[in-house]
């Protein structure tokens, strides 16, 4: 059975840079939910976005690293938002039927995340309380995924890019050998 490595977390924690680097080095297919959303909107799909993501993943016949958000959160948030997970339970379980799933929650502290966002040209939430909320929403959603799949979450603090790459590669290599 092929492997599916979820690398998830809030916007700006380093998912895209890390997964680009790791997927190239380990020769894994890579999907990014942000780019899938752009494709989805451009092609006016007749199915839900969650179904679209699930279909795109299931269409792969190799090991995949998925750059994702465990929780949905608008980059335009001006006030607290209701909690909403990124992928519903039904689609998560469909993926588990087709792949051996491993979960990684990538984190940074709120102050560092604000600093990264201020240096980034992308539209991001900059209010400290909302950054903390977004981080918490990703923790909560990753815990739901973990409970529903019955698997642990590998949590990584991305304080040092090179050290984080080493940790993630070891984690992936361990799971690929199981």
Residue pairs with C-beta under 8 A, 6 or more apart in sequence:
1 98
1 99
1 100
2 60
2 61
2 62
2 63
2 64
2 98
2 99
2 100
3 63
3 64
3 99
3 100
3 101
3 102
3 175
3 176
4 57
4 63
4 64
4 66
4 95
4 99
4 100
4 101
4 102
5 28
5 63
5 64
5 65
5 66
5 101
5 102
5 104
5 172
5 175
6 66
6 68
6 70
6 101
6 102
6 103
6 104
6 145
7 15
7 18
7 19
7 65
7 66
7 67
7 68
7 104
7 106
7 168
8 15
8 66
8 68
8 69
8 70
8 86
8 103
8 104
8 105
8 106
8 138
8 141
8 142
9 15
9 69
9 70
9 105
9 106
9 107
9 135
9 138
10 69
10 73
10 107
10 113
10 131
10 134
10 135
10 137
10 138
11 69
11 73
11 75
11 117
11 122
11 124
11 125
11 134
12 108
12 113
12 116
12 117
12 120
12 122
12 124
13 106
13 107
13 108
13 113
13 116
13 158
14 106
14 108
14 116
14 158
14 161
14 164
15 67
15 68
15 106
16 32
16 34
16 67
17 161
18 106
18 158
18 161
18 164
18 165
18 168
19 30
19 32
19 65
19 66
19 67
20 30
21 165
22 28
22 65
22 165
22 168
22 169
22 172
23 29
23 30
23 65
25 169
26 65
26 169
26 172
26 173
28 62
28 63
28 64
28 65
28 172
29 60
29 62
29 63
29 64
29 65
30 64
30 65
30 66
30 67
31 56
31 57
31 60
31 64
31 65
31 66
31 67
32 66
32 67
32 68
33 53
33 66
33 67
33 68
33 69
33 86
34 67
36 49
36 52
36 53
36 56
37 49
40 49
40 52
45 52
47 55
50 87
50 88
50 91
51 91
53 87
53 91
54 87
54 91
54 94
54 95
57 64
57 66
57 95
57 98
57 99
58 94
58 95
58 98
63 176
64 99
65 172
68 86
68 87
69 86
69 138
70 85
70 86
70 105
70 137
70 138
70 139
70 141
70 142
70 145
71 83
71 84
71 85
71 86
71 134
71 137
71 138
71 140
71 141
72 84
72 85
72 86
73 81
73 125
73 133
73 134
73 137
74 81
74 125
75 122
75 123
75 124
75 125
76 123
76 125
77 125
77 127
77 130
77 134
78 127
79 130
80 129
80 130
80 133
81 133
81 137
83 137
83 140
83 141
84 137
85 141
85 144
85 145
86 141
87 95
87 145
89 144
89 148
92 145
92 148
92 149
93 148
93 149
95 101
96 149
100 175
100 178
101 149
101 151
102 151
102 154
102 171
102 172
102 175
103 142
103 145
103 146
103 149
103 151
103 152
103 153
103 154
104 153
104 154
104 155
104 156
104 168
104 171
105 138
105 139
105 142
105 153
105 154
105 155
105 156
106 156
106 158
106 164
107 135
107 138
107 139
107 155
107 156
107 157
107 158
108 116
108 157
108 158
108 159
109 157
110 128
110 131
110 132
110 135
111 128
112 159
113 131
113 135
114 126
114 128
114 131
117 124
117 125
117 126
117 131
118 126
125 131
125 134
142 153
143 153
145 153
146 152
146 153
154 171
156 164
156 167
156 168
156 171
157 164
158 164
